[in-house]
C-alpha cells in the first residue's frame, strides 16, 4: 500500500527481513516484535529518504515505539 505526503511517497516494506521477528533496540534496551516497516521516498528524486520500523513491546506495557530498522538486533 502507498500513502502520499506533500513531497513523499510512503509504502510498507512487506518483505523486510525483520517483520514479525523479536528484536532488541540497543539504544533504548527495549525488546519487541517488528509490526511494520515504512519506507519514505522523495517524489522528485525517487530516492529513499528514511525507513521506520514500528515495534510492539514484549514486556506487556502496550507502549509501542519506532526506530530505524538498521539499529535493531534479533533477539536470541
Secondary structure, 3 states (H helix, E strand, C coil): CEEECCCEEEEECCCCCCCCCEEEECCCCEEEEEEEEEEEEECCCCCEEEEEEEEEECCCCCCCEEECHHHEEECC
